[in-house]
């Protein structure tokens, strides 16, 4: 039978999207380990996550500084020696900083994990936090900050998050040069001793794992004795009323636009529905904002909306950069799209397209051990129920146009939206 290539194939939504299985272990010192045994490559990913982010700081920026300097030397090894050691065994060590946590990520060939764990243990037990390294960090970050503040989109993002959460909030405050200059070595040592403890640590191991890997983890990481009281997060009161803000940059040819509002974290009952609604609004290439403002009007090359979700809170925001002459018109079209979502039910064809797209992205979330471990990490760290992923998938499959319209009326009201423009004054 010949294929008729003039007709597109029928799109079928996968019937079964399930979270991969994982195993929970507990090391001798009480640290939980979540193991995802998958894959055929002789590689493992080890990630240690500490409750050591901004909500647990005693001083602004100390969480980021502590994480950044963790591998820059210990009482035993210089930072260069640590780097050479990991390179010798073909391992990579990174310390990405997240708002809520400090993460230590290591990729290793399966057969060498036992070789590199002793050095990793030393990094986690005896960081030196040299004053010279701290000074280099401060100067480097101050220079990067100066460069970032020349970019309208960076200033707009910093402003919208500060407006939504407040300038004293862990999710809202912005770094300034004086904050970096105020950091002292004692600050890093205090933050490290308070938050990098076995009580605040969770481990995720994924890839072609073996029982020997768990034994090695227990031998080295499980022998760390540093404990402490659980550090509680601190959050000041939030701003109550949204407003419009403009920051003048008269010599720029484009204006950065950011709009947003506070929402909630993944534990909220409306999270799954809002995940679908955000995709419809601006969460993928075929979204309404892209179709209208990029494809139809041609005001911008890219426009998006997204849910930024942290452990304790979250927000929705819309972002784009447009020519100065299109600022007012772009805002008008964005508000039109929000009003359409509130006032008119989405068509079955458009809703079907969004659902198919999202289910496809869910498949990528579980495609391989490292991706699956990321999803499991989110669920564990944010105290989500075991059926969270299944609920997200089922909500996407079954949500109706009416339910999406109800969510839009609940969360996309114009008076709740903060608006930030960074660039030239608007031209009507």
C-alpha positions in Angstrom: 0.0 0.0 0.0 1.4 3.4 -1.1 1.6 6.2 1.5 -0.3 9.3 0.6 2.3 12.0 1.5 -0.1 14.8 0.8 -1.9 14.0 4.1 -0.4 14.6 7.5 -0.3 11.5 9.8 -3.0 11.3 12.5 -1.7 12.7 15.8 -2.3 10.2 18.6 -1.8 11.1 22.3 0.3 8.4 24.1 -1.8 6.3 26.3 0.7 5.7 29.1 3.1 8.3 30.6 4.4 7.0 33.9 7.0 8.1 36.3 10.0 5.7 36.2 10.6 3.6 39.3 13.1 4.7 41.9 14.6 3.2 45.1 15.0 5.1 48.3 18.0 4.3 50.5 19.2 5.9 53.8 22.8 6.3 54.6 24.2 5.6 58.0 24.1 9.3 58.9 20.5 9.6 57.9 20.9 11.2 54.4 18.2 9.9 52.1 19.3 8.7 48.6 16.9 8.4 45.7 18.3 6.0 43.1 17.1 5.9 39.5 18.6 2.8 37.8 18.2 3.3 34.1 20.3 3.5 30.9 22.9 1.5 29.1 25.9 3.9 29.3 28.5 3.4 32.0 27.9 6.8 33.5 26.3 7.9 36.7 25.1 11.3 37.9 25.4 12.1 41.6 23.6 15.2 43.0 23.6 16.4 46.5 21.0 19.0 47.4 21.3 21.2 50.5 18.6 23.4 51.9 21.0 26.3 51.6 19.5 28.8 49.2 18.2 32.3 49.7 15.4 31.4 52.1 17.9 30.2 54.6 20.4 33.1 54.4 21.4 35.3 57.3 22.8 37.9 54.9 22.1 38.7 51.3 24.1 36.8 48.7 25.9 34.6 51.2 24.2 31.5 49.8 25.5 32.1 46.3 29.0 33.0 47.5 29.2 29.9 49.7 28.2 27.6 46.9 30.6 29.3 44.4 33.6 29.0 46.7 32.9 25.4 47.9 35.3 23.7 45.4 38.0 26.5 45.5 40.1 24.6 48.0 40.0 22.6 51.2 42.2 22.2 54.2 43.9 19.4 52.3 43.8 20.4 48.6 44.0 23.6 46.6 41.3 24.3 44.2 43.5 23.6 41.2 44.4 20.1 42.7 40.7 19.3 43.1 40.0 20.3 39.5 42.9 18.2 38.2 41.8 15.2 40.3 38.4 15.2 38.8 39.7 15.8 35.3 42.1 12.8 35.7 39.1 10.5 36.2 37.0 12.1 33.5 34.5 13.5 36.0 32.8 16.8 36.0 31.9 18.7 39.2 29.5 21.7 39.1 27.9 23.7 41.8 24.8 25.4 40.3 23.0 27.8 42.6 19.2 27.7 42.8 17.1 30.1 44.8 16.0 27.4 47.2 19.0 25.1 47.4 22.7 24.6 46.8 23.5 21.7 44.5 26.6 19.7 44.1 26.5 17.8 40.8 29.0 15.2 39.7 29.0 13.1 36.5 31.3 10.1 36.7 32.1 6.9 34.8 30.5 4.2 36.8 33.8 2.4 37.5 35.4 5.6 39.0 32.8 6.7 41.4 34.5 5.1 44.3 37.8 6.9 43.4 36.4 10.4 43.4 34.0 10.2 46.4 36.8 10.7 49.0 37.7 14.1 47.4 34.1 15.0 47.2 33.7 14.2 50.9 36.7 16.5 51.6 35.0 19.3 49.7 31.8 18.9 51.7 33.6 18.7 55.0 36.6 21.0 54.9 36.2 24.0 52.5 38.8 26.6 53.2 36.9 29.7 51.9 40.1 31.6 51.4 39.9 35.4 51.7 41.7 35.8 48.4 39.2 33.5 46.6 36.3 35.5 48.1 37.8 38.8 47.0 38.2 37.4 43.4 34.6 36.2 43.5 33.4 39.6 44.7 35.3 41.5 42.0 34.1 39.1 39.3 30.5 39.3 40.3 30.6 43.1 40.5 32.0 43.3 37.0 29.3 40.9 35.7 26.7 42.9 37.4 27.8 46.1 35.7 27.6 44.4 32.4 24.2 42.9 33.1 22.7 46.2 34.2 23.4 47.6 30.7 20.8 45.1 29.3 17.2 46.2 29.3 15.9 42.7 29.6 18.0 42.0 32.7 16.8 45.2 34.4 13.2 44.4 33.5 13.4 40.9 35.0 15.1 42.2 38.2 12.4 44.8 38.5 9.4 42.6 37.9 10.5 40.0 40.5 11.3 42.7 43.1 7.8 44.2 42.5 6.0 40.9 42.9 7.8 39.7 46.0 9.4 42.8 47.5 12.9 44.0 47.9 13.5 42.2 51.2 12.1 38.8 50.1 14.5 35.9 49.2 12.8 35.6 45.8 12.6 39.4 45.2 15.8 41.1 46.3 18.4 42.1 43.7 22.1 42.0 44.0 24.0 45.3 44.1 27.7 46.0 44.3 27.5 47.0 47.9 26.0 43.6 48.8 28.9 41.8 47.3 31.4 44.2 49.0 29.8 43.5 52.4 30.5 39.7 52.2 33.1 38.4 54.7 34.8 35.1 55.0 33.0 34.6 58.4 29.7 34.9 56.6 30.4 32.0 54.4 31.7 29.8 57.2 28.6 30.6 59.2 26.2 29.8 56.3 28.1 26.6 55.6 28.0 25.4 59.2 24.3 26.2 59.5 23.0 24.7 56.2 25.5 22.2 54.7 24.6 19.5 57.3 23.4 16.0 57.0 20.0 17.2 58.3 19.5 19.4 55.2 20.9 17.1 52.5 19.2 14.9 50.0 21.0 12.8 47.4 19.9 11.7 43.9 21.9 9.0 42.1 21.0 8.1 38.5 22.3 6.2 35.5 23.8 2.7 35.3 24.0 2.4 39.1 25.0 -0.7 41.1 24.8 -1.8 44.7 28.5 -1.0 45.0 27.7 2.7 44.3 25.3 2.8 47.2 27.9 1.1 49.4 30.5 3.7 48.4 28.1 6.5 49.1 27.5 5.1 52.5 31.3 4.6 53.1 32.2 8.2 52.3 29.2 10.6 52.3 27.4 8.4 54.9 30.3 9.0 57.3 30.0 12.8 57.4 29.0 13.7 60.9 28.2 17.4 60.7 24.7 17.9 62.0 22.7 20.9 63.2 19.3 22.2 63.8 17.0 22.4 60.8 17.2 26.0 59.5 13.7 27.4 58.8 13.1 29.7 55.9 12.2 33.3 56.4 9.8 35.4 54.3 8.7 39.0 54.9 5.2 40.3 53.9 4.4 40.5 50.2 3.3 43.6 48.2 -0.4 43.7 47.9 -1.4 45.9 44.9 0.0 45.6 41.4 1.0 48.7 39.4 2.9 49.9 36.3 6.5 50.9 36.3 8.7 52.5 33.6 12.5 52.9 33.7 13.8 55.3 31.1 16.6 54.2 28.7 16.2 56.8 26.0 19.2 55.7 23.9 18.0 52.2 23.3 16.2 51.1 20.1 14.2 48.4 21.9 12.1 48.3 25.1 12.0 45.3 27.3 8.5 44.5 28.6 7.8 42.3 31.6 4.4 41.6 33.0 3.5 39.2 35.8 1.8 38.3 39.0 2.4 36.1 42.0 0.8 32.7 41.9 1.8 29.6 43.9 4.0 26.6 44.1 3.4 23.1 42.7 1.5 22.0 45.8 -1.4 24.3 44.9 -4.6 22.6 43.5 -4.6 24.8 40.5 -1.0 24.3 39.5 -1.7 21.6 36.9 -4.4 23.6 35.3 -2.3 26.7 35.2 0.5 24.8 33.5 -1.9 24.1 30.6 -3.2 27.6 30.6 0.3 29.1 30.5 1.2 26.9 27.5 -1.9 28.1 25.7 -1.1 31.8 26.5 2.7 31.9 25.7 4.4 28.6 26.7 5.2 27.2 23.3 5.9 28.3 19.7 2.2 28.0 18.6 0.9 29.9 21.6 -1.5 32.8 21.3 1.1 35.5 22.2 3.4 34.1 19.5 0.6 33.8 16.9 -0.7 37.3 17.5 2.3 39.5 18.4 5.1 37.8 16.4 3.4 36.1 13.5 0.4 38.4 12.9 1.6 41.8 14.1 5.3 41.4 13.7 6.1 43.5 16.7 8.8 41.1 18.1 10.9 38.1 17.2 10.0 36.3 20.4 7.4 36.6 23.2 6.7 34.1 25.9 4.9 33.5 29.1 6.1 31.0 31.8 5.4 29.8 35.3 8.5 30.3 37.5 7.9 27.9 40.4 10.0 27.7 43.6 9.7 25.5 46.6 7.7 28.0 48.6 6.0 30.2 46.0 5.7 31.0 42.3 4.7 33.5 39.7 3.5 33.9 36.1 5.3 36.3 33.9 5.3 37.5 30.3 8.3 38.8 28.5 9.4 40.3 25.2 11.5 43.0 23.6 10.0 45.3 21.0 10.8 48.3 19.0 10.1 51.5 20.9 7.3 52.4 18.5 5.5 49.2 19.3 5.4 49.3 23.1 1.9 50.6 23.5 0.4 48.4 20.8 2.2 45.3 22.3 0.7 45.9 25.7 -2.7 46.4 24.1 -2.5 43.1 22.3 -1.3 41.2 25.4 -4.2 42.5 27.4 -6.5 41.5 24.6 -5.2 38.0 24.7 -5.7 37.8 28.5 -9.3 39.1 28.0 -10.0 36.5 25.3 -8.9 33.7 27.6 -11.3 35.1 30.3 -14.2 35.7 28.0 -14.2 33.0 25.3 -13.7 29.3 25.5 -10.8 27.9 23.6 -11.7 25.8 20.6 -11.4 22.0 20.6 -8.8 22.1 17.8 -6.5 24.6 19.7 -6.9 22.8 23.0 -6.1 19.5 21.3 -2.9 21.0 19.9 -1.8 22.3 23.3 -2.5 19.0 25.0 -0.6 17.0 22.4 2.4 19.4 22.7 2.4 19.1 26.5 2.1 15.3 26.6 5.1 15.3 24.3 7.1 17.4 26.7 6.1 15.1 29.6 7.6 12.2 27.6 11.0 14.1 27.4 10.8 14.5 31.2 11.2 10.8 31.7 13.4 10.0 28.7 16.5 8.7 30.3 17.9 8.4 33.8 19.1 12.0 34.3 15.8 13.5 33.1 13.8 11.1 35.3 16.0 12.0 38.3 15.3 15.7 37.7 11.6 15.1 37.9 11.9 12.9 41.0 14.1 15.5 42.6 11.5 18.1 42.1 8.8 15.9 43.7 10.9 15.0 46.6 12.3 18.4 47.4 9.0 20.2 47.1 7.1 17.5 49.2 4.8 16.6 46.3 2.6 13.6 46.5 3.6 10.3 44.7 0.9 10.9 42.1 1.9 14.4 41.2 3.2 13.5 37.8 0.3 11.3 37.0 -2.1 14.1 38.1 -0.3 16.6 35.8 -0.6 14.2 32.9 -4.3 13.4 33.6 -5.2 17.0 34.1 -3.6 17.9 30.7 -5.5 15.1 29.1 -8.9 15.9 30.6 -9.0 19.6 31.3 -11.9 21.3 29.5 -12.2 24.7 27.8 -14.6 25.7 30.5 -12.1 24.9 33.3 -9.4 26.9 31.5 -11.7 29.8 31.2 -12.4 29.7 34.9 -8.7 29.6 35.7 -8.2 32.6 33.4 -10.9 34.6 35.2 -9.3 33.6 38.5 -5.7 34.4 37.7 -5.5 36.6 34.6 -7.3 39.7 35.7 -5.7 42.9 34.5 -5.7 44.6 37.9 -3.5 41.8 39.3 -0.8 42.2 36.7 2.5 44.1 37.4 3.8 45.8 34.3 7.4 46.9 33.7 8.9 48.7 30.7 12.6 49.4 30.4 13.6 51.5 27.4 12.3 54.6 25.6 9.0 56.3 26.6 5.9 54.8 25.0 4.7 56.2 21.7 0.9 56.0 21.1 
